[in-house]
Structures are given as C-alpha cells and as structure tokens.
Amino acid sequence: VWAAAPEQNRAAGRYYDHAGRYQGRVDKNGRSYDHAGRYQGRQDANGRFYDHTGRYQGRQDANGRFYDHTGRYQGRQDANGRFYDHTGRYQGRVDENGRFYDRTGRYQGKMTPSR
C-alpha cells in the first residue's frame, strides 16, 4: 500500500513487513524507494503514478478510485482505509495507526509517518 490521497500525503513514511523488516519508504514528494534505497517510482500531486523509468502507470482520483494506465478502473480506497478491487470485493485495510491487514484480517505490516 503505497498510495494515498496525494493532497493528504498520508503515504509518506517508512514501511515494514509483518515481521518488522524494513521494506522501503515514500518521501514527502511522493517518490518511493525500496529497502536498499533504489528508486521505484512516484505519485505526483494529481494522483498519477509513474514507475522508475518515468512511464505512466495509472492514477488515483480525489474519491480514492484507482485506474490503470489505459484508464480502466482497478478498485478504490475508502475514507476509512479499506481497499476494494474492481468488482467491489474487499481486499484489506490500513488502520489509523498505519498497520496493514489483508482481507482475512491478517496483519501484513505497517507504515510509520515521516516527521
């Protein structure tokens, strides 16, 4: 879960897996890096995603809906941090403390906000 409403910049921070291992970070400008510090891509202020080569990958609109690079609807994130796929099936959530859970409720990792 590297995405969040861009104007809220909720995605900025350090990410850890379920065992507490560092996975990477997203900076305040929406650029993401893996655990080794390698640049992975970015999300701009308009919600558009680009990979590490600068190629457009898709976007998230102001209502939390995700679209791929062709404009096809992929799913959404609601205001409570729950994610749904393109058919409306629940996929998981991020709680108010930055912890990620899959659709079965199993803990998957966490994000610690940038300060």
C-alpha positions in Angstrom: 0.0 0.0 0.0 2.0 2.9 -1.3 -0.9 5.0 -2.3 -3.0 7.6 -0.5 -4.8 10.7 -1.4 -2.0 12.9 -2.7 -3.2 16.1 -1.1 -3.1 14.4 2.3 0.4 13.0 1.7 -0.6 10.0 4.0 1.7 7.7 2.2 4.9 9.5 3.2 6.9 7.3 5.7 8.8 4.1 6.2 7.2 0.7 5.5 7.8 -2.5 7.4 6.5 -6.1 6.8 4.6 -8.3 9.3 7.9 -9.3 10.9 9.1 -5.7 11.4 11.6 -5.9 8.5 12.2 -2.5 6.7 10.7 -2.6 3.2 11.2 0.9 1.9 10.0 4.4 2.1 8.0 7.1 0.4 9.2 10.7 0.7 7.1 13.8 1.2 7.2 14.4 -2.6 5.6 11.0 -3.4 8.8 9.3 -4.5 9.2 5.6 -3.4 12.4 3.7 -2.7 12.9 0.0 -1.8 14.7 -1.3 1.2 18.1 -0.8 -0.5 17.3 2.8 -1.4 16.7 2.1 -5.1 14.1 4.5 -6.7 10.9 2.7 -7.6 8.6 5.4 -8.9 6.4 8.2 -7.8 3.0 9.6 -7.3 2.5 13.2 -8.3 0.3 15.9 -6.7 -2.5 15.0 -9.1 -2.6 11.3 -8.1 -0.8 10.0 -11.2 1.7 7.1 -10.7 4.9 6.7 -12.6 7.4 3.8 -12.5 11.2 4.1 -12.0 11.7 4.9 -15.7 9.1 7.7 -15.7 6.4 5.7 -17.5 2.8 6.4 -16.6 1.2 3.5 -14.7 -2.1 4.9 -13.6 -3.8 7.2 -11.2 -5.9 7.7 -8.1 -8.6 10.2 -8.2 -9.8 12.5 -5.4 -12.5 10.0 -4.4 -9.9 7.2 -3.9 -10.6 5.3 -7.1 -7.7 3.7 -8.9 -7.3 3.5 -12.7 -4.5 1.7 -14.7 -2.5 3.3 -17.5 -5.3 2.7 -20.0 -7.9 4.3 -17.8 -9.5 1.1 -16.8 -11.0 1.1 -13.2 -9.0 -1.1 -10.9 -10.5 -0.5 -7.4 -10.8 2.0 -4.7 -9.8 3.1 -1.2 -12.5 4.5 1.0 -12.2 7.2 3.7 -11.7 4.5 6.4 -8.6 3.0 4.7 -10.4 -0.1 3.3 -9.4 -1.3 -0.2 -11.8 -2.9 -2.8 -11.0 -4.4 -6.2 -12.7 -3.5 -9.4 -15.6 -5.9 -8.6 -16.2 -4.3 -5.2 -14.6 -7.2 -3.3 -12.9 -6.2 -0.1 -9.1 -6.6 -0.3 -7.8 -5.3 3.0 -7.3 -2.1 5.0 -4.9 0.3 6.6 -5.9 1.4 10.1 -5.5 4.8 11.8 -2.1 3.7 13.2 -0.7 2.8 9.7 -1.0 -1.0 10.2 -1.9 -3.1 7.0 -4.3 -6.0 7.2 -5.3 -8.3 4.3 -8.9 -9.3 3.5 -8.9 -12.1 6.1 -7.8 -9.6 8.8 -4.2 -10.9 9.0 -1.6 -8.3 9.9 0.7 -7.6 6.9 2.9 -4.7 8.0 2.9 -1.1 9.0 3.9 2.4 7.9 5.5 4.9 10.2 4.8 8.5 9.1 7.6 10.9 8.1 8.2 13.7 10.6 
